[in-house]
Amino acid sequence: MARFVALSDDDWGLLAPHLQLRRLKKHELFAQEGRVAGEVAFVLDGMFRQFYTKDGEERTTYFYFENHLMSAYGSCISGRPSLLTIEALSDARLLCFPYAVLAALFEQRPAWQKFGRLVAEYLGLGLEDRMVSLLLLSPEERYRDLLTGPRKKILERVPQHYIANYLGITPVSLSRIRNRVAKGR
């Protein structure tokens, strides 16, 4: 969280009483499509995937790892049922807190307000990067971007079928792309 803003001990003290350590087992859900989300979490250990479901087919859009903030943020803000699901891909430990507490802190302290703005900007940039990738890059270019970009951790830790889903291709297509890239073509 410190990468967004430096918070004083007093600022932290306002959130600390609301922090709750939670453990999730592999395949347990942090957020579920159709349910109103009300929590934000900081991932201490483990990994998660975020996905949408359309006509019974899952479409992976994001992965969370250690030191990530995680939430079905749109549902928290709007109070409407979530359109996405966040599933644990491994056993995990989280520090959770109610979004309502965070929203109240935005109103109470400038440092928390700055934190909220910077998180929103970070999310906006991430969404734009993802949209540009899907609209302007081929699946092979998206794969190569994973190899060289800051999201290399996805390739190192996430099962191949989820990576293929994230890239918008089948596992067979991913295998072909991996072979071409490995051969330098």
N, C-alpha and C positions, 0 to 999 in steps of 0.2 A: 504494500500500500504506500510505502514511503516513496516509491518511484513516481507517484502522482503529486504528493505534497508532504511537506514536513509538518507533522502534527505534534503539538506540545503534549506534555503529560496530562494537562487539564483537558485538552481535546480528547485524548485517548480515554481518559477517565469517564467521559460521558458515554462511550460505547462499551467499555469493558464489562459493566454489569449485565449486558445483554448478550454477551458472547456465550455460545454453547458448543462444546465439543461433541461432534457426532461421528459415528462410524457407519459406513455403508459397505455392504458386501458386494462382490462382483454381481452385476446385472440389476442391483437395486436402483430405484429411480430417485433422483433429487427433485426433479420437476416432471410433471406429467401433462401431456396434451389433454385439454378439456378441464383441467383443474386450475383454479386461481392460485397463482404463486404469491408468496409473501415473504420469501427469505432471500438473503444474499449469503454466499459462502466464500470463504477463503480456503483453497485446497492446500492442505498440509502434506498429504501423501496420497498418491493414486492418480488415476486418469479417468476422464469422462468423455463421452461424446454427446453432442447436441444434434438432434435430428427432428425433421418434420415427417409426417406421414401423409401420403396422397394416394388414394385408391389402394390402400393396404400396403403400399411400398414405402420403405423408409428412405429418406434423403438426408444424409449426414452433411452438416454444414460447419461444424466446429469441434475442436478437441480442447479439453482443459487438462492441465497438468499442475504439478506443484507450483505454488506461489501465484496462481491465477485467481482472480475474483470470478465468481460464477453465479449466474442467476437467470431465471426466465424474466429478464428485466422488463420487457414490454408488458407482461402480465402484472408484475409488481406495480408499475407506474399507472397502468390503466384500470386495474382491478377486474379486468376481463379474464376469462379462462385462457390459459396458455395455448398457443398454437404449436409449441415445441415440447419435446421431451429431452431430459438430460439423464443419461444412464451411466452408472459406474462401469468402467471396463476392467476394473480391478478392485480389490478391497481398498477402501479409502478412509482417510480421516479429514474432517472438515471443521473449520470454525464458522458457525452459522450465527446470523443475527437477523432480526426482523427488518424488512425494508422500511416499515413505518418509523422505526427508530432512526434509521439513516436519513429518511426524508425530514424528520423533525430536526436532526442535527444540521441539515442544510440550512434551515431557517434560523438556527441559534448561533452558529459560529461561522465567521468568514472562512476559516481554514477548511471546515467541512463543506462549505458551499463551493470553494475552489476545487476540493477533491471531487465533488459531484460533477462539476463542469468538465474537469479533465477526464474523468471516467467516461462521460458521455461523448467527449471528443474522440477518445480512444476507441470506443465502440463504433462511432460513426466512421472513422478511418478504416477500421477492420471490416465493416460491412461494405464500404466502397471497394477496398482491395479484393474482397471475395467476389463482389459483383463484376468487377473489371476482369478478374481472372476467368470467371465462367463465361463472360460475354466475348472476350477478346482473345483468349488463349486456347489453343488446342489441348486435348487431354495430355498429349506428350509434353507440351510446353508447361502445363500445370505440374506434371510429375517432375520435370527438370527443375522447376522453381522450388519444389519441396526439397530436392537434393541439395540445392545451393543456398536457399533462403533461410530465414530465421526459424522456420517451422520444421527443420530437419528432424526434430524429436518425434514427429508423427511417424516418419519412416522407421525410426529406431524402436518404437514402442508399441505402435498400434497394429493389430492384426490386418493382414493384407486385404481381406474382403471389406473391411471398413474404410481402408485407404481408397480402394477402387470406388466405393460408394461416394466418398468425399470428392473424388475426382470426376464423378458422374459417368463412370464406365463400369463394365463388367470385370470380374476378377480375371477372366481369360484375356481381355484387352489389356489389363494392367500387366499381366505376365508378358505379353508380346512387347509392350512398351519397355518394360524393364530389360528384356533381352536385347532390344535394339539399342537402348542407351548403354548397356554394358559392353556391347560390341563397338560402340563409338559411332554409330550411324545417326 
